[in-house]
Every structure is written in C-alpha cells, then in structure tokens.
Amino acid sequence: MVGRERELRSRRPGGGLALAGGAVCVCLVVAGCSAQGAAVQGADGSDPVAVLHRAADRLVAARSAKTRTAMQMASGGTRVTIRGEGVYDFEERLGQLKVRLPQDPAGASEHRPITELLAPGALFMKNRGAGVPDDKWVRVETASLSDGNLVTGGATDPFAAAEVLRGTRTAEFVERTELAGTEVRHYRGTADLARAARGASQGNKKALAAAAEGFATAEVPFDAYLDDEGRIRKVRHRFSFSNGRAGGTGIVDVASTTLLYDFGAAVRVRLPEERDIYAGRIAAEPGDAAVDGKN
C-alpha cells in the first residue's frame, strides 16, 4: 500500500474480551436491531431522532478532532478497561490512536501501547504482539470482522461510532448539561446497526453490515452528548456478544465511550507501505483461531 499523509490545520479554535499475548484478540460475534419507536421532543422542540441522524455529518463539517476512548469489557466476574488517545480526520476518514491495555490478572507490567491507524475499511496495528515483529504492522479488513471493528481493536473508530447513530430508532432528550466546560444536550436511545449500515459512508457500510449480523443483541443502546452545533462531544454505546472462545460460555458486555474535543486540530496520518505490513501467521491463545497477516 502506498504511504499517504494527511494534514489539517485548525480553521477554528478548539471548538475478543480475550487479550492474547497482551493484545486484543479477534474472538467476537456482532448485531441487528429494533422496531421504530416514538421520539421525545428535545428542549428546543427538535426531533431527537433527526438530530442524531445528522450528528456524523456535523463531524465531517468540523473536519477533525482530538479523541479519547475507553472500552470496558465485562464477562462473569472479570472486568477490564482499555483506553486510547489520538486524533481523527473526519473528511479523509483517517485516524491514529495509542491504545493502552490493562495489566494482566497476575499484575504483570503493561504491554507497550499499541499504535492503531484507522482508515476506510481497514485497521492497522503496531506493537500487536502475538509473534508479530516490532517493526511490522498488522492489517485487518474491518468488513471481515464479525463486530465490524466496533470492539476488536479495543477502541471504536470515532467516525464509525458516529455513524452508528444514523441507525437511531428511538431517542429522547434527557437534559441540558455541561461537559468539560461545554454546554451539551444529552440524548438517550437505541440504534439499529442494519439501518446504520444502509445510511453509512462507503468506508463504514460493509463493516457496520457485518456488525449487524454478528452481535448477540438486537439493539445497541447509547447515550450521546451533542454541542450547540450538533457535533458529538461524547457518545457511549453498549454492545453484547457471545463468548466465542473454545469452552467459553455466556455473554460479554462492552461499554465503548468516545470523547471528541479540540475540533479543527492538525492531523497527520501516514499509512504503512506494503513492505512494512506483516504477512505471516499471527499467534493466538489456546482456543482462538490463528489468523493470517494482511487479512
């Protein structure tokens, strides 16, 4: 793949559960959703469903943002949180995150942060572990993942998180509040991933369609906080999937939170050259299928 670089200059002021070899494993299954319901009018009389359908477009108009992510996974008595931080270009659909994994149950030192590059239809990971050389990237086609990469990478792609809201079926205005010094409107509702896929951008359409078929739950509940320009400042989705590991039973519950701030921030993302992408077999934990690089 030819390397590419994208830079934005600010035009306005800031405005599965499994951890294999210290890295996030692909062990997921993903969602469909619910019937249309009545919307509760917002404080300004607007239709919450319509407002949320437009939220992703408002981010494209904002061009870019800095982001923080948190993904909490719970299964049985085990609960882990994976955190990320980076930048995202909503025009080019390119982003970069540093994702930090928690300590293992034995208290071993943390794995080095995984660098993730987000691109239309693809996820690139460096410091992936699991037998991947330190100087190589792993490339995964997001449409090949049963969760559409809403969970697999340990962070939800910020634009994919926004496009899930295109599938909003029911929503209500909760309250007007403040988030990090910014006035926001809090909405609560449920989204239909199949509907979101139909309205999504070309880069997310196949991934969200895969998610619509793979998650264990029919609905994706969410809380979204939008500023007065209709831009997402915070969104929290709750996903559930079946534990697909050999011998595994039960449901894994995931709460994925994306924070967006400093709109218009400079973004530089350079995708790896083809020679820098790992093409070998990626080691996996017992019970997980090994996968090939350049998927």
C-alpha positions as CSV (number, residue, x, y, z in Angstrom):
1,M,0.0,0.0,0.0
2,V,1.4,3.4,-0.9
3,G,2.1,5.5,2.1
4,R,-0.1,8.6,2.4
5,E,-0.1,11.6,4.7
6,R,-2.8,14.0,5.5
7,E,-2.5,17.2,7.5
8,L,-5.2,19.5,8.6
9,R,-4.6,23.0,10.0
10,S,-7.1,24.3,12.5
11,R,-9.6,26.7,11.0
12,R,-11.3,27.5,14.2
13,P,-10.2,27.3,17.8
14,G,-10.8,24.1,19.8
15,G,-14.0,24.2,19.5
16,G,-12.5,-10.6,21.8
17,L,-12.6,-9.7,25.6
18,A,-9.6,-12.0,25.3
19,L,-6.1,-10.5,25.5
20,A,-3.8,-12.7,23.5
21,G,-0.1,-12.1,24.1
22,G,-1.0,-8.8,25.6
23,A,-3.0,-7.8,22.5
24,V,-6.7,-7.6,21.7
25,C,-7.9,-10.9,20.1
26,V,-10.5,-11.2,17.4
27,C,-12.9,-13.5,19.2
28,L,-16.2,-11.8,18.6
29,V,-19.6,-12.3,17.2
30,V,-21.9,-9.0,16.3
31,A,-25.9,-7.2,16.0
32,G,-29.3,-6.5,14.5
33,C,-31.9,-4.1,16.0
34,S,-35.3,-3.0,17.0
35,A,-38.6,-1.6,15.7
36,Q,-39.3,2.1,15.2
37,G,-40.5,3.9,18.3
38,A,-41.8,7.3,19.2
39,A,-39.2,10.1,19.8
40,V,-39.5,12.6,22.7
41,Q,-39.0,16.2,21.6
42,G,-35.8,18.0,22.7
43,A,-35.7,21.1,24.8
44,D,-35.7,23.3,21.6
45,G,-38.6,21.3,20.0
46,S,-36.3,19.4,17.6
47,D,-36.8,15.7,16.9
48,P,-34.1,13.8,18.8
49,V,-34.0,11.0,16.1
50,A,-33.4,13.5,13.3
51,V,-30.8,15.4,15.3
52,L,-28.9,12.1,15.9
53,H,-29.1,11.0,12.3
54,R,-27.3,14.2,11.3
55,A,-24.6,14.0,14.0
56,A,-22.0,12.3,11.8
57,D,-22.4,14.9,9.1
58,R,-21.7,17.6,11.6
59,L,-18.4,16.0,12.4
60,V,-17.4,16.0,8.8
61,A,-18.2,19.7,8.7
62,A,-15.9,20.1,11.7
63,R,-13.1,18.5,9.7
64,S,-11.1,16.9,12.6
65,A,-10.8,16.5,16.3
66,K,-8.7,15.0,19.1
67,T,-10.3,12.0,20.8
68,R,-10.1,9.9,23.9
69,T,-11.6,6.4,24.0
70,A,-12.4,3.9,26.8
71,M,-13.7,0.4,26.3
72,Q,-14.8,-1.6,29.3
73,M,-15.5,-5.3,28.9
74,A,-17.2,-7.5,31.5
75,S,-17.7,-11.2,31.4
76,G,-18.6,-13.1,34.6
77,G,-16.5,-11.7,37.4
78,T,-13.9,-10.2,35.0
79,R,-13.8,-6.6,34.0
80,V,-11.1,-4.8,32.1
81,T,-10.8,-1.3,30.6
82,I,-8.8,-0.4,27.5
83,R,-8.0,3.3,26.9
84,G,-6.9,5.2,23.8
85,E,-6.0,8.7,22.8
86,G,-5.3,10.3,19.4
87,V,-6.7,12.3,16.5
88,Y,-9.1,11.8,13.7
89,D,-9.7,13.4,10.3
90,F,-13.5,13.1,9.5
91,E,-13.1,14.3,5.9
92,E,-10.5,11.7,5.0
93,R,-11.7,9.1,7.5
94,L,-8.2,8.7,8.8
95,G,-7.2,8.5,12.4
96,Q,-4.4,7.5,14.8
97,L,-4.7,6.2,18.3
98,K,-2.4,5.0,21.1
99,V,-4.2,2.2,22.8
100,R,-3.2,1.1,26.3
101,L,-4.1,-2.4,27.6
102,P,-4.6,-3.1,31.3
103,Q,-2.3,-5.2,33.4
104,D,-3.0,-8.9,33.3
105,P,-4.6,-10.6,36.3
106,A,-1.2,-11.6,37.7
107,G,-0.2,-7.9,37.8
108,A,2.4,-8.1,35.1
109,S,3.7,-4.9,33.7
110,E,1.6,-3.2,31.0
111,H,2.1,-4.1,27.4
112,R,3.6,-1.3,25.3
113,P,0.9,0.9,23.8
114,I,-0.5,-0.4,20.5
115,T,-0.4,2.2,17.7
116,E,-3.6,1.9,15.6
117,L,-4.2,3.6,12.3
118,L,-7.8,3.8,11.2
119,A,-8.7,4.0,7.5
120,P,-11.7,3.4,5.4
121,G,-12.2,-0.4,5.5
122,A,-9.0,-1.2,7.3
123,L,-7.3,-1.2,10.8
124,F,-3.5,-1.2,11.1
125,M,-1.9,-2.2,14.4
126,K,1.8,-1.9,15.5
127,N,3.2,-3.5,18.7
128,R,0.4,-6.0,18.2
129,G,2.4,-8.8,20.0
130,A,1.4,-12.4,19.3
131,G,4.6,-13.1,17.4
132,V,4.5,-10.0,15.1
133,P,7.9,-8.4,14.6
134,D,8.3,-5.0,16.3
135,D,8.9,-3.2,13.0
136,K,5.8,-4.6,11.3
137,W,2.2,-3.6,11.1
138,V,-0.8,-5.9,11.1
139,R,-3.6,-5.0,8.7
140,V,-7.1,-6.2,9.2
141,E,-10.0,-5.6,6.8
142,T,-12.8,-4.3,9.0
143,A,-15.6,-5.8,6.9
144,S,-14.1,-9.3,7.7
145,L,-14.6,-8.8,11.5
146,S,-17.9,-10.0,13.0
147,D,-18.1,-6.8,15.0
148,G,-17.1,-4.5,12.1
149,N,-14.2,-3.3,14.4
150,L,-16.6,-1.7,16.8
151,V,-14.9,-3.7,19.5
152,T,-11.9,-5.7,18.1
153,G,-9.3,-3.0,18.2
154,G,-10.0,-2.1,21.8
155,A,-11.4,1.3,20.6
156,T,-14.3,2.2,18.4
157,D,-13.4,4.1,15.3
158,P,-14.7,7.7,16.1
159,F,-16.5,8.1,12.8
160,A,-18.0,4.6,12.9
161,A,-19.2,5.4,16.5
162,A,-20.9,8.5,15.0
163,E,-22.4,6.6,12.1
164,V,-24.0,4.1,14.4
165,L,-26.3,7.0,15.3
166,R,-27.5,7.0,11.7
167,G,-29.4,3.9,12.7
168,T,-31.2,5.6,15.7
169,R,-34.7,4.1,16.0
170,T,-35.8,5.6,19.3
171,A,-34.4,8.5,21.2
172,E,-35.3,11.0,23.9
173,F,-33.8,14.3,25.1
174,V,-32.6,13.8,28.7
175,E,-31.3,17.2,29.8
176,R,-29.1,20.1,29.0
177,T,-25.8,19.8,30.9
178,E,-22.1,20.7,30.7
179,L,-19.2,18.5,29.6
180,A,-15.6,19.7,30.0
181,G,-16.8,23.3,30.1
182,T,-19.0,23.0,27.0
183,E,-22.8,23.2,27.0
184,V,-24.3,20.0,25.6
185,R,-27.6,18.2,25.1
186,H,-27.8,14.7,26.4
187,Y,-29.8,12.2,24.3
188,R,-30.5,8.6,25.1
189,G,-31.8,6.0,22.7
190,T,-31.3,2.7,20.8
191,A,-29.8,2.2,17.3
192,D,-30.3,-0.4,14.6
193,L,-27.0,-1.4,13.1
194,A,-28.5,-2.7,9.8
195,R,-30.2,0.6,9.4
196,A,-27.0,2.4,10.2
197,A,-25.1,0.4,7.6
198,R,-27.6,1.4,4.9
199,G,-27.1,5.1,5.7
200,A,-23.3,4.9,6.4
201,S,-20.4,6.3,4.3
202,Q,-18.8,3.9,1.8
203,G,-15.9,3.2,4.2
204,N,-18.2,2.0,7.0
205,K,-21.1,0.5,5.1
206,K,-19.7,-3.1,4.9
207,A,-18.2,-3.0,8.5
208,L,-21.5,-1.9,10.0
209,A,-23.4,-4.5,7.9
210,A,-21.0,-7.2,9.3
211,A,-21.7,-5.9,12.8
212,A,-25.4,-6.0,12.2
213,E,-25.2,-9.8,11.6
214,G,-22.7,-10.6,14.3
215,F,-23.7,-9.1,17.6
216,A,-25.8,-11.1,20.0
217,T,-28.2,-8.3,20.9
218,A,-31.0,-6.9,18.8
219,E,-30.4,-3.3,19.9
220,V,-27.5,-1.0,20.6
221,P,-28.4,1.3,23.5
222,F,-26.4,4.6,23.6
223,D,-26.0,8.0,25.3
224,A,-24.9,10.9,23.1
225,Y,-23.9,14.4,24.1
226,L,-24.1,17.0,21.3
227,D,-23.0,20.6,21.5
228,D,-25.0,23.5,20.1
229,E,-23.5,22.9,16.6
230,G,-24.8,19.3,16.6
231,R,-21.3,17.8,17.0
232,I,-20.8,14.8,19.1
233,R,-18.8,15.6,22.2
234,K,-19.3,12.2,23.9
235,V,-21.0,9.0,22.8
236,R,-21.3,5.8,24.8
237,H,-22.5,2.6,23.2
238,R,-23.3,-0.7,24.9
239,F,-22.6,-3.9,22.9
240,S,-23.1,-7.5,23.8
241,F,-21.6,-10.6,22.0
242,S,-21.3,-14.3,22.7
243,N,-18.0,-15.5,24.0
244,G,-16.7,-17.5,21.1
245,R,-13.6,-18.9,22.7
246,A,-13.4,-22.7,22.9
247,G,-15.2,-23.8,26.0
248,G,-16.4,-20.2,26.6
249,T,-20.0,-19.6,27.6
250,G,-22.1,-16.6,28.3
251,I,-22.2,-13.0,27.1
252,V,-19.5,-10.4,27.1
253,D,-20.9,-6.9,27.8
254,V,-19.0,-3.9,26.3
255,A,-19.3,-0.2,27.0
256,S,-17.5,1.8,24.4
257,T,-17.0,5.6,25.1
258,T,-15.7,8.1,22.6
259,L,-14.8,11.7,23.6
260,L,-14.2,14.4,21.0
261,Y,-12.7,17.8,21.6
262,D,-10.4,20.4,20.0
263,F,-12.2,20.4,16.7
264,G,-10.0,21.5,13.8
265,A,-6.8,20.1,15.3
266,A,-4.0,19.2,13.0
267,V,-4.0,15.5,11.9
268,R,-1.0,13.7,10.4
269,V,-1.6,10.0,9.4
270,R,0.8,8.1,7.3
271,L,-0.4,4.6,6.3
272,P,2.2,1.8,6.1
273,E,4.0,0.8,2.9
274,E,3.2,-2.7,1.7
275,R,6.7,-3.9,2.7
276,D,6.0,-2.8,6.3
277,I,2.9,-5.0,6.7
278,Y,3.3,-8.4,8.3
279,A,2.2,-11.3,6.1
280,G,2.9,-14.2,8.4
281,R,0.8,-16.2,10.8
282,I,-0.3,-14.4,14.0
283,A,-0.1,-16.5,17.1
284,A,-3.2,-16.9,19.2
285,E,-4.2,-18.0,22.6
286,P,-5.3,-21.7,23.0
287,G,-9.0,-21.8,21.9
288,D,-8.6,-18.9,19.5
289,A,-8.1,-19.4,15.8
290,A,-4.8,-18.1,14.5
291,V,-5.1,-15.6,11.7
292,D,-3.0,-14.6,8.7
293,G,-1.5,-11.1,8.3
294,K,-2.7,-8.8,5.5
295,N,-6.2,-10.1,6.1
